[in-house]
Structure formats: structure tokens, C-alpha cells
Amino acid sequence: MSVPETSFQLKGISPRTLQHPADRAATAALHQVPYLDQVVRKLIELGYERALRQAYLGSSVRLGQEQLPHIWVLEREVFNVLDLPEVPDLYLTQMPFANASTIGVGQPIIVLNSELVRLLDADGIRAVIAHEATHVLAEHVLYGTALQILLLLSSRLPLLAGLPLMAVRAALLEWSRAAELTCDRGAAVATRQPMSVCRSLLALAGGEAIEQLNLDAFIAQGLDYREKGTGLEKLTRLFIDLGITHPMPVRRIHELLKWVREGDYDRIVDGSYIKRGEEPPPREEAEAAQQHYGERVRDAFRGAGQSVQEVGQQLGDWLARQRGSTDKEEGG
């Protein structure tokens, strides 16, 4: 295991430094959906986040000085590098596929699946934790927690009746895929090992025989995925992408290495980055991405047979019913 220098810290780094244009644009597009943020906060207020948190507390292992301390220490290293003083509780849960997640708005928790810990070495686990830490830094947890609630619980929660679930789910999935690209950048910077991030993505894609897999060949495979194939095959890839929370691993590696080659990674590691509280106003350079991803979010609604305005109206109606129910409970 290679350990970063203990003195390495990106003091006061702003998430804006790491934000992928797709993330910035998709987030801006979500902000244009009437009542969406209020509905997301209402879902959390109703206790669905608390239910997820209690489920992990009751059925998973909370890591610490007495439970896999070497992984617990990795989390603290990463949060120190990103200058995040509040370190979330870290859980290990039994799950046969490799993944990790961060949930919770006020007090987030990070969850590692057991298969991920089995597959990855310490450098790979550090890269994954750094990815999750960037979700916290970038304040992705609000939309991310809402998406997890909708994916896990929507079919069993009568209180969600009346919400345009398919449209909101599709829009949040579009945002989630963009947010992941930001967090891959954060993982590269926090570990100072972009190739470890790429190798961890290779491991998550392959699942076995990690020591024998060739990263260069996987990168070349990514070029085939992006550029080759018939029109029908490319359309099929687009439809596959629309239903997943994370971009395909080959795309994530391509986006990360492109960013590193362009020089931003080296500038940040050398100490040239935007500080929190010093962010400039949004620049016009993101206008093309804004239009592209704004249209993709609108397409997500159209795919569910609704417009942004129709979804906003339904969200507003649902909020009004929830407020009415609360008023009756307080009055009765």
C-alpha cells in the first residue's frame, strides 16, 4: 500500500474545482424543475432517510478502531486531504456485487459492499472512499439520497402516490451519472493516484482475476465502445445508459484520463485551485454543456410522457397534500 504524505492537504478546496461540466449543467437543469428541491427535502423530512440509516445500523458492520481499522484509517486520511473535518460513519454491508454509496443530508454515512472490499487492495479501497468523500464535499447527498429512496422504496410507500415517479427518477438518474464524473476527479486528486482510480474501475467491471487484467487493453476497449458500432448499436448503448446510476466504467476512465491530460489534475495537486467561499460566478464556458444536459433532463421527462411544467405542477400538488395532512394531524 502506498500512503500519501501526511502533510498533503487541499486546504479549503471548493467542489467547483473538481466539478465536471456535465455535473454542473445537470444540477442547474434540476434546479429549473419547479418544486423539485422542496419535494426532495420533504421525502427526507418524512423519515425515509432515517429508515435507510437505521437499516444499515441494524444489519451492517460499523467500522472503527475495533472493526477493520485499516479501512477506517483510510477514510480519515481521505477526508483530511479534502479538508473535511466531519468524517461520516463507515459501514460494511454484505452484498455480492462491488459498490459503495453515501446517504444522508445532515449526517451522511458511507457504505462499502463486502464484495468491493474482497476485490480491491488498499489503494483501490482508498480510491473508492475518496470518490464517496467527494460526494460529501460536492453536496451531492441531497439528490443522491432522494434517488436511493425512489429506487429502493417507491413501490412500497403509499405516501409517494401522486408523485411523477418515473419522470423524477429518470431526471435524477441523468444527474447521478454526471455527478459520478466529478467524484472520479476527486478520487484522483485526493489519492494522487489517477491510475489507481482507473484500476479500481477495471476491478469493478471485471470482478475477478484483477492481477491478471490489463488496464491498457481496457482503455482501448473503451474507445471501441465510444466510437465503433452501427447506428442501432449506438442507440442501444444510449438506452442502456438511461437506466443506470453510474456511467459505464469505460466512459468514466476515458473522462478521467482526458481531464488529467488536459492539466487540471496537476494544477490542483500543485496547490492551484478554487477555495470555498471564493467561487467565481458561473461562466459562459459551460453554456454548451448547460444546453446539452438541460435538454437531456427535459428528455427524461418527455420519455415519461410529461413536460417539465407538468412534472412541476404534480410536485407542487403533492407538496400541498403533504402540508394538508400535516395541518390535520396538528389540528386533530
C-alpha positions in Angstrom: 0.0 0.0 0.0 1.3 3.4 -0.9 0.4 6.0 1.7 0.1 9.8 0.8 2.3 12.2 2.7 0.6 13.1 5.9 1.2 16.8 5.2 -0.7 16.7 1.9 -4.0 18.6 2.3 -6.1 20.5 -0.2 -6.9 23.3 2.3 -10.3 24.7 1.7 -10.7 23.2 -1.7 -14.0 24.1 -3.4 -16.0 21.3 -5.1 -16.3 23.8 -8.0 -12.6 23.0 -8.7 -13.5 19.3 -9.4 -16.9 19.7 -10.9 -17.3 18.0 -14.3 -19.2 20.3 -16.8 -21.9 17.6 -17.1 -22.4 17.7 -13.3 -22.7 21.5 -13.3 -25.1 21.5 -16.2 -27.3 18.6 -15.0 -27.5 20.2 -11.5 -28.5 23.5 -13.0 -31.2 21.7 -15.1 -32.7 20.1 -12.0 -32.8 23.5 -10.2 -35.1 24.6 -13.0 -37.7 22.0 -12.2 -40.4 23.7 -10.1 -40.7 22.3 -6.5 -38.2 19.5 -7.0 -35.9 20.6 -4.2 -38.8 21.0 -1.9 -40.1 17.6 -2.7 -36.7 16.0 -2.2 -36.3 17.7 1.2 -39.9 16.6 2.1 -39.1 12.9 1.3 -36.1 13.2 3.8 -38.2 15.0 6.4 -40.9 12.2 6.2 -38.3 9.8 7.6 -37.3 7.8 4.6 -33.6 8.7 5.0 -33.8 7.8 8.7 -35.2 4.4 7.7 -32.3 3.7 5.4 -29.8 4.8 8.1 -31.4 2.6 10.7 -31.4 -0.4 8.3 -27.6 -0.1 7.9 -27.1 0.4 11.7 -29.1 -2.8 12.4 -27.8 -5.1 9.6 -24.3 -3.9 8.7 -20.9 -3.5 10.5 -19.8 -0.1 11.5 -16.1 0.2 11.0 -13.7 1.7 13.6 -10.7 1.1 15.7 -12.0 -2.4 16.5 -13.6 -3.3 13.1 -11.2 -3.3 10.1 -9.2 -0.3 11.5 -7.0 -0.2 8.3 -10.1 0.7 6.2 -11.3 3.2 8.9 -8.0 4.9 8.8 -8.1 5.2 5.0 -11.4 7.1 5.3 -9.8 9.6 7.8 -6.8 10.1 5.5 -9.1 11.0 2.6 -11.3 13.4 4.5 -8.2 15.1 5.9 -6.8 15.6 2.3 -10.1 17.2 1.2 -10.2 19.3 4.4 -13.5 17.9 5.6 -13.4 17.9 9.4 -16.6 15.9 9.9 -15.9 12.2 9.0 -19.0 10.1 8.4 -19.6 6.7 10.0 -18.3 4.0 7.7 -20.3 0.7 7.3 -19.5 -2.6 5.7 -22.5 -4.5 4.4 -22.9 -8.0 3.0 -23.5 -7.6 -0.7 -22.4 -9.9 -3.6 -21.6 -7.1 -6.0 -18.9 -4.4 -5.7 -20.2 -1.0 -4.9 -20.3 1.8 -2.4 -22.7 4.6 -1.6 -23.2 7.7 0.5 -26.5 8.6 2.0 -27.8 11.2 4.4 -28.0 15.0 4.3 -27.3 16.3 7.8 -25.1 13.4 8.9 -24.1 11.3 5.9 -22.8 7.7 6.2 -20.6 5.8 3.7 -21.4 2.2 2.9 -19.0 -0.3 1.4 -20.2 -3.5 -0.1 -18.3 -6.6 1.1 -17.6 -7.7 -2.4 -15.8 -4.4 -3.0 -13.5 -5.0 0.0 -12.8 -8.5 -1.2 -11.8 -7.4 -4.7 -9.7 -4.3 -4.1 -6.4 -3.7 -2.4 -5.8 -0.8 0.0 -5.1 1.7 -2.9 -8.3 0.7 -4.6 -10.4 1.0 -1.4 -8.9 4.4 -0.7 -9.8 5.5 -4.2 -13.4 4.4 -3.7 -13.7 6.1 -0.3 -12.2 9.3 -1.9 -14.9 9.1 -4.5 -17.6 8.9 -1.8 -15.9 11.7 0.1 -16.2 13.9 -3.0 -19.9 13.3 -2.9 -19.9 14.8 0.5 -17.7 17.7 -0.5 -19.8 18.5 -3.6 -23.1 18.3 -1.6 -24.4 15.5 -3.8 -26.1 13.8 -0.9 -29.4 15.6 -1.2 -30.3 14.4 -4.7 -28.3 11.2 -4.2 -30.3 10.2 -1.1 -33.6 11.1 -2.8 -32.6 8.9 -5.7 -31.9 6.0 -3.4 -35.2 6.4 -1.7 -37.0 6.3 -5.0 -35.0 3.3 -6.3 -35.4 1.2 -3.2 -38.7 2.1 -1.7 -41.1 3.7 -4.2 -43.1 0.6 -4.9 -43.8 0.1 -1.2 -44.6 3.7 0.0 -48.2 4.8 -0.3 -47.2 8.4 0.7 -45.4 8.6 -2.7 -48.7 8.2 -4.5 -49.3 11.2 -6.8 -45.6 11.9 -7.4 -44.5 11.6 -11.1 -42.1 8.9 -10.0 -40.9 7.8 -13.5 -40.1 11.3 -14.6 -38.3 12.3 -11.4 -36.4 9.1 -11.2 -35.2 9.5 -14.8 -34.1 13.1 -14.2 -32.2 12.1 -11.0 -30.5 9.2 -12.8 -29.3 11.7 -15.5 -27.9 13.9 -12.8 -26.4 11.0 -10.9 -24.4 9.8 -13.9 -23.0 13.3 -14.3 -22.1 13.6 -10.6 -20.1 10.4 -10.7 -17.7 12.0 -13.2 -17.0 14.8 -10.7 -16.3 12.3 -7.9 -13.8 10.3 -10.1 -11.8 13.5 -10.3 -12.0 14.0 -6.6 -10.8 10.4 -6.0 -7.8 11.0 -8.3 -6.8 14.3 -6.6 -7.3 13.0 -3.0 -5.2 9.9 -3.6 -2.8 11.5 -6.1 -3.1 8.2 -8.0 -5.3 8.6 -11.1 -4.3 5.2 -12.3 -5.4 3.6 -9.0 -8.8 5.1 -9.7 -8.8 3.6 -13.2 -7.6 0.2 -11.9 -10.4 0.2 -9.3 -12.9 0.8 -12.1 -11.4 -2.1 -14.1 -11.7 -4.3 -11.0 -15.4 -3.3 -10.6 -16.0 -4.1 -14.2 -14.1 -7.4 -14.2 -14.9 -8.8 -10.8 -12.2 -11.5 -10.7 -8.6 -12.1 -11.7 -7.7 -8.5 -11.1 -4.0 -9.0 -11.0 -4.1 -10.6 -14.5 -6.2 -7.9 -16.2 -4.6 -5.3 -18.4 -5.7 -1.7 -17.9 -4.3 -0.5 -21.3 -6.4 -3.1 -23.1 -9.5 -2.0 -21.1 -8.8 1.7 -22.1 -8.6 0.6 -25.7 -11.9 -1.3 -25.2 -13.4 2.0 -24.1 -12.5 3.6 -27.5 -14.4 0.8 -29.2 -17.4 1.4 -27.0 -17.4 5.1 -27.7 -16.6 5.2 -31.4 -17.4 1.8 -33.1 -20.6 0.0 -33.8 -23.6 0.5 -36.1 -26.2 3.2 -35.5 -28.5 0.7 -33.9 -25.8 -0.4 -31.5 -25.0 3.2 -30.5 -28.7 3.7 -29.9 -28.9 0.6 -27.7 -26.0 2.0 -25.7 -27.9 5.2 -25.1 -30.9 3.4 -23.8 -28.8 1.2 -21.5 -27.2 4.4 -20.1 -30.6 5.9 -19.4 -31.4 3.2 -16.8 -28.2 3.2 -14.7 -27.0 5.3 -11.8 -23.3 5.3 -12.9 -21.8 5.9 -16.3 -20.2 2.8 -17.9 -16.7 2.1 -16.4 -15.0 2.6 -19.8 -16.5 6.0 -20.2 -15.5 7.0 -16.6 -11.9 6.1 -17.3 -11.9 8.0 -20.6 -13.3 11.1 -19.0 -10.9 11.0 -16.1 -7.8 10.4 -18.2 -8.8 13.2 -20.6 -9.1 15.6 -17.7 -5.7 14.5 -16.3 -4.1 15.0 -19.7 -5.6 18.5 -20.0 -3.5 19.6 -17.0 -6.2 20.4 -14.4 -5.2 17.5 -12.2 -1.5 18.6 -11.9 -2.5 22.2 -11.2 -4.8 21.1 -8.3 -2.2 18.8 -6.8 0.3 21.6 -7.0 -2.0 23.8 -5.0 -3.7 25.9 -7.7 -7.4 25.6 -7.1 -10.6 27.5 -6.1 -11.2 27.9 -2.4 -14.5 27.5 -0.7 -16.2 30.9 -0.5 -14.1 32.3 -3.4 -16.0 30.7 -6.2 -16.5 32.9 -9.2 -20.0 33.3 -10.7 -20.9 30.6 -13.3 -19.1 31.2 -16.5 -20.4 31.2 -20.0 -17.9 28.5 -20.9 -20.4 25.9 -19.6 -23.2 27.2 -21.9 -22.9 24.4 -24.4 -22.9 21.7 -21.7 -25.8 23.5 -20.0 -27.9 23.3 -23.1 -26.9 19.7 -23.8 -27.7 18.4 -20.3 -30.6 20.6 -19.8 -32.1 19.0 -22.9 -31.3 15.6 -21.6 -33.1 16.2 -18.3 -36.1 17.5 -20.3 -35.9 14.4 -22.5 -36.1 12.3 -19.3 -39.4 13.9 -18.6 -40.6 13.6 -22.1 -39.7 9.9 -22.1 -42.1 9.5 -19.2 -44.8 11.3 -21.2 -44.6 14.6 -19.3 -43.1 18.1 -19.6 -41.0 19.9 -17.0 -44.1 22.2 -16.3 -46.4 19.2 -15.9 -43.9 17.5 -13.5 -43.6 20.7 -11.6 -47.3 21.0 -11.2 -47.6 17.4 -9.9 -44.8 18.0 -7.5 -46.5 21.2 -6.2 -49.8 19.3 -5.8 -48.1 16.5 -3.8 -46.4 19.1 -1.5 -49.8 20.7 -0.9 -51.4 17.4 0.1 -48.5 16.7 2.4 -48.9 20.1 4.1 -52.6 19.5 4.3 -52.1 16.1 6.0 -49.6 17.7 8.5 -52.1 20.5 9.3 -54.9 18.0 10.0 -52.6 16.0 12.3 -51.6 19.1 14.2 -55.2 20.3 14.4 -56.7 16.9 15.4 
